[in-house]
Structure formats: C-alpha cells, structure tokens
Amino acid sequence: MVTSNPFPTVEKCPSVGREKHTVVADMDGTLLIGRSSFPYFALVAFEVSGVLRLLFLLLASPLAGLLYYFVSESAGIQVLIFATFVGMKVSDIESVARAVLPKFYSSDLHPESWRLFTSCGKRCVLTANPRIMVETFLKDLLGVDMVLGTEIGTYKGRATGFVCKPGVLVGKNKADALKKAFGETKPDVGLGDRHTDIPFMAMCKEGYLVPPNPETKAVAIEKLPKPVIFHDGRLVQKPTPLMALLIILWTPIGFPLACLRIAAGSLLPMSIVYYAFWALGVRVTVKGTPPPPVKKSTGQSGVLFICSHRTLLDPIFLCTALGRPISAVTYSISRLSEIISPIKLVKLSRDRATDAAMIKKLLQEGDLAICPEGTTCREPFLLRFSSLFAELTDQLVPVAMVNRMSMFHGTTARGWKGMDPFYFFMNPTPAYEVTFLNKLPPELTCSSGKSSHEVANYIQRVIAATLSYECTNFTRKDKYRALAGNDGTVVEKPKLPANKVMGC
C-alpha cells in the first residue's frame, strides 16, 4: 500500500492523443486487478506437476507472505518461484504459459489501466513475475511490445527454482531494468500500484497510481484485441489460496466418486443410467423430443445425431438422454476411455473415403452419433463442422450439448486424454444439458440439391443459435497448434511383428 501519494490516480489521466506515447506498466495490481500472483503460480504448479506440487506451494505460501510483508517483496516472491518451479522442465512451463494462463490473466484486466495502456502507441510491461509466465499472454493477446520480468535460473532444460541476476524485479531493480531498456529516453507514462513501483515511475514523464478497489470489475472479454477461444488446463476457477485448499482436500474424495460414477455409467443398463447419475450427483437435463429408434425390420437407415462437442463424454450423455445405447464415431480416443465406454466407439481414420464407408455401414446397423467439429471447445464458440456426414444420409438430427463444471475441466489438449472422464466426474456436481432439435426437413438436405457444406453450415448455425454461441471457421488443427504446438494428429505406434517378443 502506498502511504504517501506523490502521483495522481489513473482515473485522472487523459487517454486522448497518446498514439505516439510510450507507457510502462506494472502487472499485478496495476494492469491486473488482483494484487497477488499466487493463483498464477498455483496454476503452473498444478498443471505441470499435479496436486502434490500445489500442496507444496500452498504450504510454502505462509512463509512467502511473512517475507513479503515483513522482510521484502523480493524474498516473498523468490519463495513462490522456488516452490513452483524447482525441477520443472522449462518446456512445460512455457506450455502452461501459452495454453493455460492467458484465459485467467485476460479475465482480470483493470478497466482504467487498460484504457490508458491501449491509448498509447508503444507498450511495455515491467513486472516482478517471471517473464516466462507472462510474456506469451502480454505479447500475443494484448499486443505488448516489450516485457521486462524476472528471469528464472535453468540447468539442462529444467528450472532450478532460483532467479538470475539482478534478482526479482522490484523497487530499484525495476528502475535499473527500465533504464537499461530505454537508456536516457524517458517513457511518457508510468503505471504502478505500490511504493516499490515509485522508483521506476519517477523515471517517466508522467506517473499514475492504480489504487486497490475490490469493487472494480474486469474488462469485458469482448473488448480484448483477441478473444480467448482456445485454452487448456484442468482447473475451472482461479486457484486462490482457499480454492487451492479445497482442490487438495476434495481430490481424495473426488477421484473415488468419479470411479463410482464411471462404473455406474459403464455397467448399468442405459435405461437406468439417467437415474443412477442423479443419485450420484450428476445432473442431466433433457430438452426437446428425440426420434424413436429405427426398427431394423423396416430396412431404414439409422438416424445420425449431429452433436456439438464439449467433452469426450458427449455420446455417453446423448445415450443417457435417449435411454438406450447407440454407436458413436470419434476422431481420437484413449485406450482407457475405449475400455470403460458403455457404448461402441469407432475411430475415424481421417481418410474421407474410408470414413464414409464406415459411417454408412454403422448407419445400416442403427442410430449413430457424430461430433463434426472434430475436437472440443470450452468457450461459447462452435468450430467449423466437417461436411462429410451430410453426404451420407438425410436422416439428420442436430443435438445441442452443453455442460457445467465447477472445479475441473473434462478435456485436455496437452495432457493424457485417458483422464478426461475422471476429471469431469470428479466435479462435485457435474451437469449436462442435451437439447434435441427438429430433424432436418428433406428440402434442407443433400437429396434436395443442397451441397454438403451448406447442410453442415446450416446445422452449425442452428445449434449455435440454440446455445447462444458464435460460429467460427476454426478447426481441430487451429486448436492444437495454439495449445500444444502440433496439429492434433495421434501417430499410431508401430505394432511388433508376430514373431517378435518385447524385450528380446
């Protein structure tokens, strides 16, 4: 807290006519509303090393707090850095910084700081946070030109838990870093929120303080330069110390509960799974009227349910809503998920002719579910629909799927997908809403001259309108390139020859 106030508050700073100005801003408490960086360290700890590392960080946080408030900011931050990073692969930290942290950072931007920050033509962020944690978010999402942050020590590709000289960027170190970056040139505007920011703010032509205000509301997502469509990580909520404690205490209870819920869905008849889920705290809401199952004796082709894709459990909850099992096709699934699945899951090969023949064969056997987005999306957006399904049948029923989680996400792009069902069912009260829309009339199908792309785009728009989502042209490859640095293709391991024994 700033005791003497040598600078005016940011609300008094005009933002007009600053297109040629340079702004230098602190991060926690200045550019962001939150003054504590603990939640972001906790995200890195959990996403890279799991619940035990999160526990280690939480146990170290009282020491960090004592040092921060009674010794120095630098000492407290160094404890958080050590507890979070020691022994981690640098590539894993970079992965979390790219795929996980931007979603949480972007939801905490200070409106007044953001107003002034974006009005300036050149933007620099000067922060005590490790540069490796914040640089991707600041440059890629906010368009920051320069990021000056604490540099972490590394050895053979792993973090040592210590920081490089000159140490944590607070107080005089911030001023020195600014002088080194700008030389004798004075930045036009300096933004900070505490007394240790005053040295670097004094080096700017103008300085403004951002006072703490718990009532401040973050900048609306739609006002950001880029929307956060893709993000990864298992945690739904920002892990404050209290939330981190709840996660640690709940995990030993949640995992056995998840196993019980999965067993109920896998072993019980599908006609009673709906009631079993309700008894176990899983809420399933069904809207609309699904078509009756096709009788094989009539020789009719099965109905193809076109579903929006939220998790790998979409086909399971579709069957729960129907009260009967149907087959589903999927682009990728782990061996474990395949084993515990109560319905028939068929992998697509991504070869158009092969997949078309497979889907046609499955439709001859009965109803079928498909998620034409090809991958999941957590935000209120629908990815581009593959048009292959529209060429194969006119019996098309759109299904709008939406789920709710309070603690863990049931999807991942970076981690092992075999754990996806477990994480979803580890939520205290996970919920799914399945909305059956009207069957497509013949005049809107390919049999009436519509192209497959027209049909696919129409169904995408219908589902998006039902869910109040936005349609996009993004694909599976776009998602995995953004989050995992690859195109999402799983390379099959070569099988051993029949006469070859492992280890010989």
C-alpha positions as CSV (number, residue, x, y, z in Angstrom):
1,M,0.0,0.0,0.0
2,V,1.3,3.5,-0.9
3,T,1.4,5.6,2.2
4,S,2.4,9.0,0.7
5,N,0.9,9.7,-2.7
6,P,3.3,11.6,-5.0
7,F,1.4,10.6,-8.1
8,P,-2.2,11.2,-9.1
9,T,-4.5,8.2,-9.6
10,V,-5.0,6.6,-13.0
11,E,-8.6,7.8,-13.3
12,K,-7.3,11.4,-13.6
13,C,-5.1,10.5,-16.6
14,P,-6.4,11.6,-20.0
15,S,-6.1,8.9,-22.7
16,V,-6.7,11.1,-25.8
17,G,-3.9,11.9,-28.2
18,R,-1.4,9.4,-26.8
19,E,-0.8,7.4,-30.1
20,K,2.9,8.4,-30.1
21,H,3.4,7.9,-26.4
22,T,5.2,5.1,-24.6
23,V,3.6,3.5,-21.5
24,V,5.3,1.3,-18.9
25,A,3.1,-0.6,-16.5
26,D,3.4,-2.9,-13.6
27,M,1.3,-6.1,-13.8
28,D,-0.2,-7.4,-10.5
29,G,-2.5,-4.7,-9.0
30,T,-1.9,-2.4,-12.0
31,L,-2.6,-3.9,-15.4
32,L,-4.4,-6.7,-13.5
33,I,-7.0,-6.1,-10.7
34,G,-5.6,-8.8,-8.5
35,R,-2.6,-7.8,-6.4
36,S,-1.5,-11.3,-5.7
37,S,0.3,-13.6,-8.2
38,F,-0.3,-16.7,-6.1
39,P,-3.2,-18.0,-8.3
40,Y,-1.0,-18.0,-11.4
41,F,1.9,-19.7,-9.7
42,A,-0.7,-22.2,-8.4
43,L,-1.9,-22.8,-12.0
44,V,1.6,-23.6,-13.1
45,A,2.2,-25.9,-10.1
46,F,-1.0,-27.9,-10.6
47,E,-0.9,-28.1,-14.4
48,V,2.7,-29.2,-14.6
49,S,3.2,-31.3,-11.5
50,G,-0.3,-32.0,-10.1
51,V,-1.9,-31.8,-6.8
52,L,1.2,-32.6,-4.7
53,R,3.1,-29.6,-6.1
54,L,0.1,-27.5,-5.5
55,L,0.1,-28.7,-1.8
56,F,3.9,-27.8,-1.6
57,L,3.2,-24.3,-2.9
58,L,0.3,-23.8,-0.5
59,L,2.4,-24.9,2.4
60,A,5.1,-22.5,1.4
61,S,2.8,-19.6,0.9
62,P,2.6,-18.5,4.6
63,L,6.4,-18.2,4.6
64,A,6.2,-16.3,1.4
65,G,3.6,-13.9,2.9
66,L,5.7,-13.3,6.0
67,L,8.8,-12.5,4.0
68,Y,6.8,-10.4,1.5
69,Y,5.2,-8.1,4.2
70,F,7.9,-8.1,6.9
71,V,11.2,-8.6,5.1
72,S,11.0,-7.7,1.4
73,E,8.8,-8.3,-1.7
74,S,11.7,-9.9,-3.4
75,A,12.2,-12.6,-0.7
76,G,8.5,-13.5,-0.7
77,I,8.3,-13.8,-4.5
78,Q,11.5,-15.9,-4.5
79,V,9.8,-18.4,-2.2
80,L,6.8,-18.7,-4.6
81,I,9.2,-19.1,-7.5
82,F,11.2,-21.8,-5.8
83,A,8.1,-23.8,-4.6
84,T,6.5,-23.6,-8.0
85,F,9.4,-24.1,-10.5
86,V,12.1,-26.1,-8.9
87,G,12.8,-29.2,-11.0
88,M,10.2,-28.4,-13.7
89,K,11.0,-28.7,-17.4
90,V,11.3,-25.2,-19.0
91,S,9.2,-26.5,-21.9
92,D,6.4,-27.5,-19.6
93,I,6.3,-24.0,-18.0
94,E,6.3,-22.5,-21.5
95,S,3.4,-24.8,-22.5
96,V,1.3,-23.7,-19.5
97,A,2.1,-20.1,-20.1
98,R,0.9,-20.5,-23.7
99,A,-2.2,-22.7,-23.2
100,V,-3.5,-22.1,-19.7
101,L,-2.5,-18.7,-18.2
102,P,-3.9,-16.3,-20.9
103,K,-7.5,-17.3,-20.1
104,F,-7.1,-16.4,-16.4
105,Y,-5.0,-13.3,-17.0
106,S,-7.4,-11.9,-19.6
107,S,-10.4,-12.2,-17.2
108,D,-8.7,-9.8,-14.6
109,L,-7.7,-6.7,-16.6
110,H,-8.2,-3.4,-14.8
111,P,-10.5,-1.2,-16.9
112,E,-8.8,2.2,-16.1
113,S,-5.3,0.8,-16.6
114,W,-6.4,-0.9,-19.8
115,R,-8.0,2.4,-21.1
116,L,-4.7,4.3,-20.6
117,F,-2.5,1.3,-21.7
118,T,-4.2,0.8,-25.0
119,S,-4.3,4.5,-25.8
120,C,-0.5,4.6,-26.1
121,G,1.3,3.6,-29.3
122,K,4.2,1.7,-27.6
123,R,3.5,-0.5,-24.6
124,C,5.9,-2.0,-22.1
125,V,5.2,-4.2,-19.1
126,L,7.7,-4.2,-16.1
127,T,6.8,-6.9,-13.7
128,A,8.2,-8.9,-10.8
129,N,6.6,-12.0,-12.2
130,P,8.8,-14.5,-14.1
131,R,9.0,-13.4,-17.7
132,I,8.5,-16.9,-18.9
133,M,5.0,-16.9,-17.3
134,V,3.6,-13.7,-18.7
135,E,5.4,-12.9,-22.0
136,T,3.1,-15.0,-24.2
137,F,-0.1,-13.5,-22.8
138,L,1.2,-10.0,-23.0
139,K,2.6,-10.1,-26.5
140,D,0.2,-12.4,-28.3
141,L,-3.1,-11.3,-26.7
142,L,-2.5,-7.7,-25.6
143,G,0.0,-6.6,-28.2
144,V,2.7,-5.5,-25.8
145,D,5.9,-4.5,-27.5
146,M,8.3,-5.2,-24.6
147,V,8.2,-7.4,-21.5
148,L,10.7,-6.9,-18.7
149,G,10.3,-9.5,-16.0
150,T,12.2,-11.7,-13.5
151,E,14.4,-14.3,-15.2
152,I,14.4,-17.8,-13.7
153,G,17.5,-19.9,-13.4
154,T,17.7,-23.1,-15.5
155,Y,20.0,-26.1,-15.8
156,K,19.9,-28.6,-18.6
157,G,16.4,-27.6,-19.6
158,R,15.0,-27.6,-16.0
159,A,14.2,-24.7,-13.7
160,T,16.5,-24.5,-10.6
161,G,13.9,-22.6,-8.5
162,F,16.3,-19.6,-8.2
163,V,16.3,-16.4,-10.1
164,C,19.1,-14.9,-12.3
165,K,20.8,-11.6,-11.6
166,P,19.8,-8.9,-10.7
167,G,17.1,-10.9,-8.9
168,V,13.4,-10.3,-8.7
169,L,12.4,-7.1,-10.4
170,V,11.0,-4.9,-7.5
171,G,12.0,-1.5,-6.3
172,K,15.4,-0.4,-7.6
173,N,15.7,-3.5,-9.8
174,K,12.7,-2.3,-11.7
175,A,14.2,1.1,-12.2
176,D,17.5,-0.3,-13.3
177,A,15.8,-2.7,-15.8
178,L,13.9,0.3,-17.2
179,K,17.0,2.4,-17.6
180,K,18.8,-0.5,-19.3
181,A,16.0,-0.9,-21.8
182,F,15.3,2.7,-22.6
183,G,18.7,4.3,-21.9
184,E,18.4,8.1,-21.5
185,T,15.0,8.2,-23.1
186,K,12.2,8.8,-20.7
187,P,9.0,6.8,-21.2
188,D,5.9,9.1,-21.4
189,V,3.7,7.3,-18.8
190,G,4.4,5.0,-15.8
191,L,1.7,3.0,-14.1
192,G,2.1,1.3,-10.7
193,D,0.2,0.4,-7.6
194,R,2.6,0.2,-4.7
195,H,5.5,2.0,-3.1
196,T,8.1,-0.3,-4.7
197,D,6.9,0.9,-8.1
198,I,7.7,4.6,-7.3
199,P,11.4,4.3,-8.4
200,F,10.6,3.3,-12.0
201,M,7.5,5.6,-12.2
202,A,9.8,8.6,-11.2
203,M,11.8,7.9,-14.3
204,C,8.8,8.5,-16.5
205,K,7.5,11.9,-17.7
206,E,4.1,11.2,-16.0
207,G,3.3,8.7,-13.3
208,Y,-0.1,7.4,-12.2
209,L,-1.1,5.1,-9.3
210,V,-3.7,2.4,-9.5
211,P,-5.5,2.3,-6.1
212,P,-6.8,-1.0,-4.9
213,N,-10.6,-1.3,-5.2
214,P,-12.3,-4.7,-4.5
215,E,-15.4,-3.4,-6.4
216,T,-13.5,-2.9,-9.7
217,K,-15.0,-5.1,-12.5
218,A,-12.6,-6.6,-15.1
219,V,-12.6,-5.5,-18.7
220,A,-15.3,-7.4,-20.7
221,I,-13.9,-10.2,-22.8
222,E,-15.4,-8.8,-26.0
223,K,-13.3,-5.6,-25.5
224,L,-10.0,-7.5,-25.8
225,P,-8.0,-7.3,-29.0
226,K,-8.3,-11.1,-29.5
227,P,-11.0,-13.4,-28.0
228,V,-9.7,-16.4,-26.0
229,I,-11.3,-19.2,-28.0
230,F,-8.9,-22.0,-27.1
231,H,-7.4,-22.6,-23.7
232,D,-6.2,-25.7,-21.8
233,G,-5.7,-26.8,-18.3
234,R,-7.8,-28.8,-15.8
235,L,-8.8,-26.1,-13.4
236,V,-12.1,-24.2,-13.9
237,Q,-11.6,-21.5,-11.3
238,K,-8.7,-19.3,-10.5
239,P,-6.9,-21.2,-7.6
240,T,-6.8,-18.6,-4.8
241,P,-5.3,-20.0,-1.6
242,L,-8.8,-21.0,-0.4
243,M,-9.7,-22.6,-3.7
244,A,-6.3,-24.4,-3.8
245,L,-7.0,-25.8,-0.4
246,L,-10.5,-27.0,-1.5
247,I,-9.0,-28.7,-4.5
248,I,-6.4,-30.5,-2.4
249,L,-9.0,-31.6,0.2
250,W,-11.5,-32.7,-2.5
251,T,-9.2,-34.7,-4.7
252,P,-9.0,-37.8,-2.4
253,I,-12.8,-37.7,-2.2
254,G,-13.5,-36.8,-5.8
255,F,-11.4,-39.5,-7.5
256,P,-13.2,-42.5,-5.8
257,L,-16.5,-40.7,-6.5
258,A,-15.5,-40.3,-10.2
259,C,-14.7,-44.1,-10.4
260,L,-18.1,-44.9,-8.9
261,R,-19.9,-42.6,-11.4
262,I,-18.0,-44.1,-14.3
263,A,-18.7,-47.6,-13.1
264,A,-22.5,-46.8,-12.9
265,G,-22.4,-45.4,-16.4
266,S,-20.4,-48.4,-17.8
267,L,-22.1,-51.3,-16.0
268,L,-25.7,-50.4,-15.6
269,P,-28.3,-50.7,-18.4
270,M,-28.5,-47.4,-20.3
271,S,-32.2,-47.2,-19.5
272,I,-31.5,-46.5,-15.8
273,V,-28.2,-44.7,-16.1
274,Y,-30.1,-41.4,-16.0
275,Y,-31.5,-42.2,-12.6
276,A,-28.2,-43.6,-11.3
277,F,-26.4,-40.4,-12.3
278,W,-28.9,-38.3,-10.4
279,A,-28.5,-40.4,-7.3
280,L,-24.7,-39.9,-7.6
281,G,-24.9,-36.1,-8.1
282,V,-24.6,-35.9,-11.9
283,R,-27.3,-33.7,-13.3
284,V,-28.7,-34.5,-16.8
285,T,-31.2,-32.1,-18.3
286,V,-33.1,-33.3,-21.5
287,K,-34.9,-30.8,-23.8
288,G,-36.8,-31.5,-27.0
289,T,-38.1,-34.8,-28.2
290,P,-35.7,-37.3,-29.7
291,P,-36.9,-39.5,-32.6
292,P,-37.8,-43.1,-31.8
293,P,-35.3,-45.9,-32.6
294,V,-35.4,-47.2,-36.2
295,K,-36.7,-50.7,-36.5
296,K,-34.3,-52.9,-38.3
297,S,-37.1,-54.9,-39.9
298,T,-38.2,-51.8,-41.9
299,G,-34.8,-51.7,-43.6
300,Q,-34.4,-48.0,-42.9
301,S,-31.1,-46.3,-42.3
302,G,-30.5,-45.1,-38.7
303,V,-30.6,-41.5,-37.6
304,L,-27.4,-39.6,-37.5
305,F,-27.3,-37.3,-34.4
306,I,-25.1,-34.3,-35.1
307,C,-23.8,-33.0,-31.7
308,S,-21.8,-30.0,-30.6
309,H,-18.6,-31.2,-28.9
310,R,-17.9,-30.3,-25.3
311,T,-16.1,-33.4,-23.9
312,L,-15.4,-37.0,-24.9
313,L,-18.5,-37.9,-22.8
314,D,-20.9,-36.2,-25.3
315,P,-22.0,-39.6,-26.8
316,I,-22.5,-41.1,-23.4
317,F,-24.8,-38.3,-22.2
318,L,-26.6,-38.4,-25.5
319,C,-27.3,-42.1,-24.8
320,T,-28.3,-41.3,-21.3
321,A,-30.8,-38.8,-22.6
322,L,-32.1,-41.3,-25.2
323,G,-32.3,-44.1,-22.6
324,R,-30.6,-46.5,-25.0
325,P,-27.1,-47.1,-26.3
326,I,-26.1,-46.1,-29.8
327,S,-22.8,-46.2,-31.6
328,A,-20.6,-43.1,-32.0
329,V,-17.7,-42.2,-34.2
330,T,-14.8,-40.2,-32.9
331,Y,-11.5,-38.8,-34.3
332,S,-9.3,-39.8,-31.3
333,I,-9.8,-41.6,-28.0
334,S,-7.5,-43.1,-25.5
335,R,-7.4,-46.8,-25.0
336,L,-8.6,-46.4,-21.4
337,S,-11.7,-44.4,-22.5
338,E,-12.4,-47.0,-25.1
339,I,-12.3,-49.8,-22.5
340,I,-14.6,-48.1,-20.0
341,S,-17.1,-46.8,-22.5
342,P,-20.5,-48.4,-22.3
343,I,-21.2,-47.8,-26.0
344,K,-19.5,-48.8,-29.2
345,L,-16.9,-46.2,-30.2
346,V,-15.4,-46.3,-33.7
347,K,-12.3,-44.3,-34.6
348,L,-12.3,-42.3,-37.8
349,S,-9.2,-42.6,-39.9
350,R,-9.3,-39.1,-41.4
351,D,-9.3,-40.7,-44.9
352,R,-12.6,-39.4,-46.4
353,A,-13.4,-42.5,-48.5
354,T,-12.6,-44.9,-45.6
355,D,-14.6,-42.9,-43.1
356,A,-17.6,-42.5,-45.4
357,A,-17.8,-46.3,-45.9
358,M,-17.5,-46.9,-42.2
359,I,-20.3,-44.4,-41.3
360,K,-22.6,-45.8,-43.9
361,K,-22.1,-49.3,-42.5
362,L,-22.8,-48.1,-39.0
363,L,-26.0,-46.4,-40.0
364,Q,-27.2,-49.6,-41.6
365,E,-26.9,-51.1,-38.1
366,G,-28.8,-48.4,-36.3
367,D,-28.6,-44.8,-35.0
368,L,-25.2,-43.1,-34.8
369,A,-23.7,-40.1,-33.1
370,I,-21.0,-37.8,-34.5
371,C,-19.4,-34.6,-33.4
372,P,-18.4,-32.9,-36.7
373,E,-16.2,-30.2,-35.0
374,G,-13.6,-33.0,-34.6
375,T,-12.4,-31.6,-31.3
376,T,-13.8,-30.0,-28.2
377,C,-14.1,-26.2,-27.5
378,R,-14.7,-24.9,-24.0
379,E,-15.8,-21.3,-24.8
380,P,-19.2,-20.3,-26.3
381,F,-18.0,-20.9,-29.9
382,L,-18.6,-23.7,-32.4
383,L,-15.7,-24.8,-34.6
384,R,-16.2,-25.5,-38.3
385,F,-18.3,-28.6,-39.0
386,S,-16.8,-31.2,-41.3
387,S,-19.3,-31.7,-44.1
388,L,-18.7,-35.4,-44.7
389,F,-21.8,-36.5,-42.6
390,A,-24.2,-34.5,-44.8
391,E,-23.2,-36.6,-47.9
392,L,-24.0,-39.9,-46.3
393,T,-27.7,-39.6,-45.0
394,D,-30.7,-37.3,-45.0
395,Q,-31.8,-38.6,-41.5
396,L,-30.1,-35.8,-39.6
397,V,-31.0,-34.6,-36.0
398,P,-29.0,-31.7,-34.6
399,V,-28.2,-32.0,-30.8
400,A,-27.1,-29.0,-28.8
401,M,-24.8,-30.2,-26.0
402,V,-23.6,-28.1,-23.1
403,N,-22.0,-29.0,-19.8
404,R,-21.2,-27.3,-16.5
405,M,-18.2,-27.9,-14.2
406,S,-17.3,-26.1,-11.0
407,M,-13.8,-27.4,-10.3
408,F,-12.2,-29.5,-13.2
409,H,-12.3,-29.4,-16.9
410,G,-13.0,-32.8,-18.6
411,T,-10.9,-32.1,-21.7
412,T,-7.2,-31.5,-22.4
413,A,-5.0,-30.8,-25.4
414,R,-1.7,-31.2,-23.7
415,G,-2.3,-34.0,-21.1
416,W,-3.4,-37.6,-21.3
417,K,-6.9,-37.9,-22.6
418,G,-7.5,-41.1,-20.7
419,M,-8.1,-38.9,-17.6
420,D,-10.7,-36.7,-19.2
421,P,-13.7,-38.7,-17.9
422,F,-12.3,-39.0,-14.5
423,Y,-11.7,-35.2,-14.2
424,F,-15.2,-34.4,-15.4
425,F,-16.8,-36.8,-12.9
426,M,-14.5,-35.5,-10.1
427,N,-16.5,-32.3,-10.1
428,P,-18.8,-32.2,-7.1
429,T,-22.0,-31.8,-9.2
430,P,-21.2,-32.0,-12.9
431,A,-24.1,-31.3,-15.3
432,Y,-25.0,-31.9,-18.9
433,E,-27.8,-30.4,-20.9
434,V,-28.9,-32.2,-24.0
435,T,-31.3,-30.4,-26.4
436,F,-32.8,-32.4,-29.3
437,L,-33.6,-30.1,-32.2
438,N,-36.0,-30.8,-35.0
439,K,-35.0,-33.3,-37.6
440,L,-33.8,-31.7,-40.8
441,P,-36.6,-31.5,-43.4
442,P,-35.8,-33.2,-46.8
443,E,-35.6,-29.8,-48.6
444,L,-32.6,-28.8,-46.4
445,T,-30.6,-32.0,-47.1
446,C,-28.3,-33.0,-50.0
447,S,-31.1,-35.1,-51.6
448,S,-32.8,-31.8,-52.5
449,G,-29.7,-30.4,-54.2
450,K,-28.0,-28.7,-51.2
451,S,-24.3,-29.0,-51.0
452,S,-22.8,-30.9,-48.1
453,H,-21.1,-27.6,-47.0
454,E,-24.5,-25.8,-47.0
455,V,-26.0,-28.5,-44.8
456,A,-23.1,-28.6,-42.4
457,N,-23.1,-24.8,-42.1
458,Y,-26.9,-24.7,-41.6
459,I,-26.7,-27.2,-38.7
460,Q,-23.8,-25.3,-37.1
461,R,-25.9,-22.1,-37.2
462,V,-29.0,-23.8,-35.8
463,I,-27.0,-25.4,-32.8
464,A,-25.2,-22.1,-32.2
465,A,-28.4,-20.2,-32.1
466,T,-29.9,-22.6,-29.6
467,L,-26.9,-22.3,-27.3
468,S,-26.3,-18.6,-28.0
469,Y,-22.8,-19.5,-29.2
470,E,-20.8,-18.0,-32.1
471,C,-19.9,-19.9,-35.2
472,T,-16.3,-19.9,-36.3
473,N,-14.2,-21.3,-39.1
474,F,-11.5,-22.6,-36.7
475,T,-10.6,-26.3,-36.9
476,R,-9.0,-29.0,-34.8
477,K,-5.6,-28.1,-36.3
478,D,-6.0,-24.5,-35.2
479,K,-6.8,-25.5,-31.7
480,Y,-3.8,-27.9,-31.3
481,R,-1.4,-25.5,-32.9
482,A,-2.4,-22.8,-30.4
483,L,-2.4,-25.1,-27.3
484,A,0.0,-27.9,-28.0
485,G,2.3,-26.8,-30.8
486,N,1.1,-29.6,-33.1
487,D,-1.8,-30.4,-35.4
488,G,-3.5,-32.8,-33.1
489,T,-2.8,-35.9,-35.1
490,V,-2.0,-39.0,-33.0
491,V,0.6,-41.2,-34.6
492,E,-0.1,-44.9,-34.1
493,K,2.7,-46.8,-32.6
494,P,4.0,-49.5,-35.0
495,K,3.0,-52.9,-34.0
496,L,5.6,-55.6,-33.3
497,P,5.9,-58.4,-35.8
498,A,4.1,-61.6,-34.7
499,N,7.3,-63.4,-34.0
500,K,8.9,-60.6,-32.1
501,V,8.8,-60.6,-28.3
502,M,9.0,-57.4,-26.3
503,G,12.5,-57.0,-24.8
504,C,14.2,-59.7,-26.9
